[in-house]
Amino acid sequence: MSGPTETFNFQAEISQLMSLIVNAVYQNKEIFLRELISNASDALDKIRYQSLTDPSVLDSGKDLKITIIPDLANKVLIIRDSGIGMTKADLINNLGTIAKSGTKAFMEMVQETKDASMIGQFGVGFYSAYLVADEVEVISKHNDDEQYIWRSSAGQNFTVTRDTVNEPLVRGSEIRLHLKEDQLDYLEERRIKEVVKKHSEFISYPIHLIYQKEVEKEVPADDEEAADDEEKDENKPKIEEIEDEDDEGEKKSSKTKKVKQNETVDEELNQTKPIWTRNPDTIQQDEYNAFYKSLTNDWEEPLASKHFSVEGQLEFRSILFTPRRAPFDLFEGKKKRNNIKLYVRRVFIMDDCEELIPEWLNFVKGIVDSEDLPLNLSREVLQQNKILKVIRKNLVKKCIEMFSEIAEDKDNFNKFYEAFGKNIKLGVHEDSQNRGKLSEFLRYNSTKSTDETTSLKDYVTRMPEKQKFIYYITGESRQAVESSPFLEVLKRKGYEVLFLVDPIDEYAVQQLKEFEGKELKSVTKEGLELDNDEEDKEKFEAQKKELEPLCATVKEILGDKVEKVEVSDLISESPCVILTGQFGWSANMERIMRSQALRDSGGMSSYMASKRTLGLQPTHPIIRELKEKVAADKNDKTVRDLVNLMYDTSLLASGFTLEEPSIFANRIYRMIKLGLSLDDDEVAAAPADSDAPALEEVTESNMEEID
């Protein structure tokens, strides 16, 4: 008799997920077996890992394997493992009440694509069992607990009962799937073998299939039995007589009959050795693709692969893969790293070794099998291990080689850069040793390459002889930077300017000071020198001297809003721009930092905030007219209002955000009113009790200051 049954409710998201799986129609239902075998393999990994430091955990059973048993009579498929097993608390928590972080994301994805094959990537693979089963039972025995049965029919709840009915498992878990009527083909030997070979061929542990096979056997038969059998219904199996030819004519022929009997067969399905231990020359691309899919649960083939071995002072083998697309949670901070699996002499150690590969390469999948690391290593040992540092250095080097091979095919590299361009830029920011090599992979649009992106190498080959620097502009979007006033003079001189419109570009370019000896220069920062001839320089100096009174007046009006006002030769069509200091944030960086959810409103923010310089274009009609007005009366309120309006407008054009947009809007409305020749009386009247001040009269010669 079994123990008392306890009933628990599923966590809400898991209940929704199971409802989705049970009621929706998916084409690729076979992935349930892949997921359950993968979970079983994980359980075996855990017990094996524990045994490295505590061999006694295997006293309950040293045979680590996965067993699949189809029970045709009861329409049940059994998947059994001798792994770590689950305690009662594990069954409740892991299979019901604690939702995985990817549950919601998976539900959204399957509702759009009707494809459940990616379930393993979201951490909810167990529930794929309900693709083929009406009811699921999990019988589990952990070394530290009794044997329990978890049971659910995918409703709102599940039960957990102490198991005194079934045969003791010793250790591990047994999943019993009560198959739906239309999924009974998964009880067939042929179908199970097909799915295991397709999805789980490279599982580290033996997968055994135990099934009943009908075989014909010869058994002795006497004359009477033979005669009786001949008279039986023709549809029944006939008895065949076989003469004994050993003694011709001397002995009476002995008679046998063939009967069909059921025989239990135990067959190992995954006898292929780990692919990484083989010579790369003997491996076909199809085999690499199959290994990648089994390793990552990805449904697509990899974009590129790198199979190599390192020998000498240390020895290890590795296969690295570049996926075709980035996962939905590539830069999620709390995401568990599960990309490079670490093995030691074919023994799985861990799959989230952060010391094995830098963060910017977190999209690379693969395995590393070391001959030199100790088996019983801990995370603390890993952090101090010199061998691991050498492995890491080699992995980064081989990844860069793999990316170089991808770059040889333009279409493939475009796919790669679209998916993982941010990672390359993060590498430029973080990896000082490989910054030069990584910069070769950077691609940007520019003033001369609007349709296709260009590399820095191609940019340098197009540079005019007299151009000394690589020019770039950062901004929120390509549309914003294409029309920026900072490009006016550079375009006229025929200089190419790169468009850096990804937020991470701001961080990367701070570290990437040069490329092939050419310094990178931001066109939005002060101190940008253009190769003007002597005549232009003399003319510019004269203009600076001429506009000194205007610059002083504008600085006086704007006060602390700008650090200084000066004449600029960086613009030709706009009256003015806002330049930032060489060593502070650019306008775009300031915008990015303001957007941070947890930004520091004081401290570093105020220290790094842009030191603004207002640059005036000396030949622009607005500036010339303003100069005349200042010369006539620098205290004219019209001058003050125009200067403030001009400053606010240049802030927007230069990529900044306005501190007080309502004041700017009022100035614009006043201009509209002036353009329409409206009097104050024609403006919509304010409510009688309104405290809003009335607009003063505006004349063409005298715009009132709005501050």
ChimeraX attribute file (.defattr): number of C-alpha atoms within 10 A of each C-alpha:
attribute: neighborCount
match mode: 1-to-1
recipient: residues
	/A:1	7
	/A:2	12
	/A:3	12
	/A:4	9
	/A:5	12
	/A:6	11
	/A:7	14
	/A:8	13
	/A:9	14
	/A:10	23
	/A:11	16
	/A:12	13
	/A:13	17
	/A:14	23
	/A:15	19
	/A:16	18
	/A:17	19
	/A:18	22
	/A:19	15
	/A:20	16
	/A:21	21
	/A:22	21
	/A:23	10
	/A:24	12
	/A:25	13
	/A:26	16
	/A:27	9
	/A:28	12
	/A:29	17
	/A:30	24
	/A:31	23
	/A:32	24
	/A:33	23
	/A:34	24
	/A:35	24
	/A:36	20
	/A:37	24
	/A:38	21
	/A:39	17
	/A:40	28
	/A:41	23
	/A:42	17
	/A:43	21
	/A:44	24
	/A:45	21
	/A:46	17
	/A:47	21
	/A:48	22
	/A:49	20
	/A:50	16
	/A:51	16
	/A:52	14
	/A:53	13
	/A:54	12
	/A:55	13
	/A:56	12
	/A:57	18
	/A:58	19
	/A:59	11
	/A:60	14
	/A:61	14
	/A:62	14
	/A:63	12
	/A:64	19
	/A:65	18
	/A:66	24
	/A:67	21
	/A:68	23
	/A:69	20
	/A:70	23
	/A:71	18
	/A:72	14
	/A:73	6
	/A:74	9
	/A:75	19
	/A:76	22
	/A:77	22
	/A:78	18
	/A:79	23
	/A:80	25
	/A:81	27
	/A:82	28
	/A:83	29
	/A:84	26
	/A:85	28
	/A:86	25
	/A:87	18
	/A:88	20
	/A:89	11
	/A:90	13
	/A:91	21
	/A:92	20
	/A:93	14
	/A:94	14
	/A:95	19
	/A:96	23
	/A:97	19
	/A:98	14
	/A:99	19
	/A:100	13
	/A:101	13
	/A:102	16
	/A:103	18
	/A:104	15
	/A:105	12
	/A:106	19
	/A:107	21
	/A:108	12
	/A:109	14
	/A:110	18
	/A:111	12
	/A:112	8
	/A:113	9
	/A:114	15
	/A:115	15
	/A:116	24
	/A:117	22
	/A:118	18
	/A:119	24
	/A:120	24
	/A:121	15
	/A:122	17
	/A:123	16
	/A:124	21
	/A:125	22
	/A:126	19
	/A:127	22
	/A:128	25
	/A:129	26
	/A:130	25
	/A:131	24
	/A:132	23
	/A:133	24
	/A:134	16
	/A:135	18
	/A:136	23
	/A:137	19
	/A:138	22
	/A:139	26
	/A:140	32
	/A:141	26
	/A:142	22
	/A:143	17
	/A:144	12
	/A:145	14
	/A:146	17
	/A:147	26
	/A:148	24
	/A:149	24
	/A:150	24
	/A:151	20
	/A:152	19
	/A:153	17
	/A:154	22
	/A:155	14
	/A:156	16
	/A:157	16
	/A:158	21
	/A:159	18
	/A:160	23
	/A:161	18
	/A:162	19
	/A:163	21
	/A:164	14
	/A:165	10
	/A:166	11
	/A:167	8
	/A:168	13
	/A:169	19
	/A:170	17
	/A:171	26
	/A:172	26
	/A:173	26
	/A:174	23
	/A:175	23
	/A:176	23
	/A:177	22
	/A:178	23
	/A:179	23
	/A:180	15
	/A:181	11
	/A:182	9
	/A:183	15
	/A:184	17
	/A:185	12
	/A:186	21
	/A:187	20
	/A:188	14
	/A:189	16
	/A:190	10
	/A:191	13
	/A:192	20
	/A:193	18
	/A:194	13
	/A:195	17
	/A:196	21
	/A:197	17
	/A:198	17
	/A:199	22
	/A:200	25
	/A:201	23
	/A:202	21
	/A:203	23
	/A:204	20
	/A:205	18
	/A:206	20
	/A:207	25
	/A:208	19
	/A:209	21
	/A:210	17
	/A:211	19
	/A:212	17
	/A:213	12
	/A:214	12
	/A:215	11
	/A:216	12
	/A:217	11
	/A:218	14
	/A:219	10
	/A:220	11
	/A:221	16
	/A:222	11
	/A:223	12
	/A:224	9
	/A:225	13
	/A:226	17
	/A:227	11
	/A:228	10
	/A:229	17
	/A:230	15
	/A:231	9
	/A:232	11
	/A:233	9
	/A:234	9
	/A:235	6
	/A:236	9
	/A:237	14
	/A:238	16
	/A:239	19
	/A:240	16
	/A:241	16
	/A:242	12
	/A:243	13
	/A:244	14
	/A:245	11
	/A:246	9
	/A:247	10
	/A:248	10
	/A:249	9
	/A:250	8
	/A:251	10
	/A:252	10
	/A:253	15
	/A:254	14
	/A:255	19
	/A:256	20
	/A:257	20
	/A:258	17
	/A:259	15
	/A:260	12
	/A:261	11
	/A:262	11
	/A:263	12
	/A:264	10
	/A:265	13
	/A:266	14
	/A:267	15
	/A:268	15
	/A:269	18
	/A:270	18
	/A:271	13
	/A:272	12
	/A:273	12
	/A:274	13
	/A:275	16
	/A:276	20
	/A:277	15
	/A:278	12
	/A:279	11
	/A:280	16
	/A:281	7
	/A:282	7
	/A:283	13
	/A:284	9
	/A:285	12
	/A:286	10
	/A:287	11
	/A:288	22
	/A:289	18
	/A:290	20
	/A:291	24
	/A:292	26
	/A:293	18
	/A:294	20
	/A:295	20
	/A:296	18
	/A:297	19
	/A:298	19
	/A:299	12
	/A:300	13
	/A:301	18
	/A:302	19
	/A:303	16
	/A:304	18
	/A:305	23
	/A:306	19
	/A:307	21
	/A:308	17
	/A:309	17
	/A:310	13
	/A:311	9
	/A:312	6
	/A:313	7
	/A:314	13
	/A:315	15
	/A:316	20
	/A:317	20
	/A:318	24
	/A:319	24
	/A:320	23
	/A:321	25
	/A:322	24
	/A:323	22
	/A:324	18
	/A:325	17
	/A:326	15
	/A:327	12
	/A:328	9
	/A:329	12
	/A:330	13
	/A:331	15
	/A:332	8
	/A:333	7
	/A:334	8
	/A:335	11
	/A:336	10
	/A:337	15
	/A:338	18
	/A:339	22
	/A:340	26
	/A:341	20
	/A:342	21
	/A:343	21
	/A:344	19
	/A:345	17
	/A:346	15
	/A:347	15
	/A:348	21
	/A:349	22
	/A:350	17
	/A:351	17
	/A:352	15
	/A:353	17
	/A:354	17
	/A:355	16
	/A:356	22
	/A:357	21
	/A:358	15
	/A:359	15
	/A:360	19
	/A:361	19
	/A:362	16
	/A:363	22
	/A:364	18
	/A:365	20
	/A:366	23
	/A:367	21
	/A:368	24
	/A:369	23
	/A:370	24
	/A:371	16
	/A:372	14
	/A:373	20
	/A:374	13
	/A:375	17
	/A:376	14
	/A:377	15
	/A:378	12
	/A:379	12
	/A:380	8
	/A:381	13
	/A:382	18
	/A:383	14
	/A:384	11
	/A:385	15
	/A:386	12
	/A:387	16
	/A:388	19
	/A:389	16
	/A:390	12
	/A:391	22
	/A:392	16
	/A:393	14
	/A:394	15
	/A:395	22
	/A:396	17
	/A:397	13
	/A:398	18
	/A:399	18
	/A:400	18
	/A:401	14
	/A:402	18
	/A:403	19
	/A:404	16
	/A:405	15
	/A:406	21
	/A:407	17
	/A:408	10
	/A:409	10
	/A:410	10
	/A:411	11
	/A:412	16
	/A:413	18
	/A:414	17
	/A:415	15
	/A:416	21
	/A:417	20
	/A:418	14
	/A:419	16
	/A:420	22
	/A:421	18
	/A:422	19
	/A:423	19
	/A:424	22
	/A:425	26
	/A:426	19
	/A:427	21
	/A:428	27
	/A:429	21
	/A:430	17
	/A:431	17
	/A:432	12
	/A:433	10
	/A:434	14
	/A:435	19
	/A:436	15
	/A:437	15
	/A:438	20
	/A:439	21
	/A:440	17
	/A:441	21
	/A:442	18
	/A:443	22
	/A:444	19
	/A:445	18
	/A:446	23
	/A:447	18
	/A:448	17
	/A:449	15
	/A:450	14
	/A:451	9
	/A:452	11
	/A:453	15
	/A:454	18
	/A:455	15
	/A:456	18
	/A:457	15
	/A:458	11
	/A:459	18
	/A:460	16
	/A:461	9
	/A:462	12
	/A:463	15
	/A:464	12
	/A:465	7
	/A:466	8
	/A:467	16
	/A:468	16
	/A:469	20
	/A:470	22
	/A:471	23
	/A:472	20
	/A:473	23
	/A:474	25
	/A:475	27
	/A:476	17
	/A:477	13
	/A:478	17
	/A:479	11
	/A:480	15
	/A:481	23
	/A:482	18
	/A:483	11
	/A:484	19
	/A:485	22
	/A:486	27
	/A:487	24
	/A:488	15
	/A:489	16
	/A:490	19
	/A:491	13
	/A:492	9
	/A:493	14
	/A:494	13
	/A:495	18
	/A:496	22
	/A:497	25
	/A:498	27
	/A:499	26
	/A:500	22
	/A:501	20
	/A:502	17
	/A:503	18
	/A:504	17
	/A:505	19
	/A:506	21
	/A:507	16
	/A:508	20
	/A:509	20
	/A:510	13
	/A:511	14
	/A:512	17
	/A:513	12
	/A:514	15
	/A:515	18
	/A:516	10
	/A:517	10
	/A:518	14
	/A:519	13
	/A:520	17
	/A:521	21
	/A:522	21
	/A:523	22
	/A:524	28
	/A:525	23
	/A:526	20
	/A:527	13
	/A:528	14
	/A:529	12
	/A:530	15
	/A:531	11
	/A:532	12
	/A:533	8
	/A:534	9
	/A:535	8
	/A:536	12
	/A:537	13
	/A:538	12
	/A:539	10
	/A:540	17
	/A:541	11
	/A:542	11
	/A:543	16
	/A:544	19
	/A:545	11
	/A:546	14
	/A:547	18
	/A:548	15
	/A:549	15
	/A:550	24
	/A:551	21
	/A:552	13
	/A:553	21
	/A:554	24
	/A:555	20
	/A:556	14
	/A:557	17
	/A:558	17
	/A:559	11
	/A:560	10
	/A:561	13
	/A:562	19
	/A:563	15
	/A:564	19
	/A:565	22
	/A:566	20
	/A:567	23
	/A:568	21
	/A:569	19
	/A:570	25
	/A:571	22
	/A:572	20
	/A:573	14
	/A:574	20
	/A:575	20
	/A:576	29
	/A:577	28
	/A:578	28
	/A:579	28
	/A:580	25
	/A:581	18
	/A:582	16
	/A:583	13
	/A:584	16
	/A:585	22
	/A:586	28
	/A:587	26
	/A:588	21
	/A:589	24
	/A:590	18
	/A:591	17
	/A:592	16
	/A:593	17
	/A:594	15
	/A:595	10
	/A:596	9
	/A:597	7
	/A:598	8
	/A:599	11
	/A:600	12
	/A:601	10
	/A:602	8
	/A:603	8
	/A:604	10
	/A:605	15
	/A:606	10
	/A:607	11
	/A:608	15
	/A:609	18
	/A:610	23
	/A:611	22
	/A:612	23
	/A:613	22
	/A:614	25
	/A:615	22
	/A:616	26
	/A:617	23
	/A:618	23
	/A:619	14
	/A:620	16
	/A:621	13
	/A:622	17
	/A:623	19
	/A:624	15
	/A:625	11
	/A:626	19
	/A:627	22
	/A:628	13
	/A:629	16
	/A:630	17
	/A:631	13
	/A:632	10
	/A:633	12
	/A:634	19
	/A:635	13
	/A:636	15
	/A:637	15
	/A:638	19
	/A:639	23
	/A:640	23
	/A:641	19
	/A:642	17
	/A:643	19
	/A:644	21
	/A:645	18
	/A:646	15
	/A:647	21
	/A:648	22
	/A:649	17
	/A:650	21
	/A:651	20
	/A:652	14
	/A:653	20
	/A:654	24
	/A:655	23
	/A:656	20
	/A:657	16
	/A:658	13
	/A:659	9
	/A:660	9
	/A:661	11
	/A:662	10
	/A:663	16
	/A:664	19
	/A:665	12
	/A:666	13
	/A:667	22
	/A:668	13
	/A:669	12
	/A:670	18
	/A:671	14
	/A:672	12
	/A:673	16
	/A:674	15
	/A:675	10
	/A:676	9
	/A:677	13
	/A:678	14
	/A:679	14
	/A:680	14
	/A:681	9
	/A:682	9
	/A:683	10
	/A:684	7
	/A:685	10
	/A:686	11
	/A:687	8
	/A:688	7
	/A:689	6
	/A:690	9
	/A:691	8
	/A:692	9
	/A:693	7
	/A:694	10
	/A:695	13
	/A:696	11
	/A:697	12
	/A:698	17
	/A:699	11
	/A:700	9
	/A:701	7
	/A:702	13
	/A:703	21
	/A:704	20
	/A:705	15
	/A:706	15
	/A:707	10
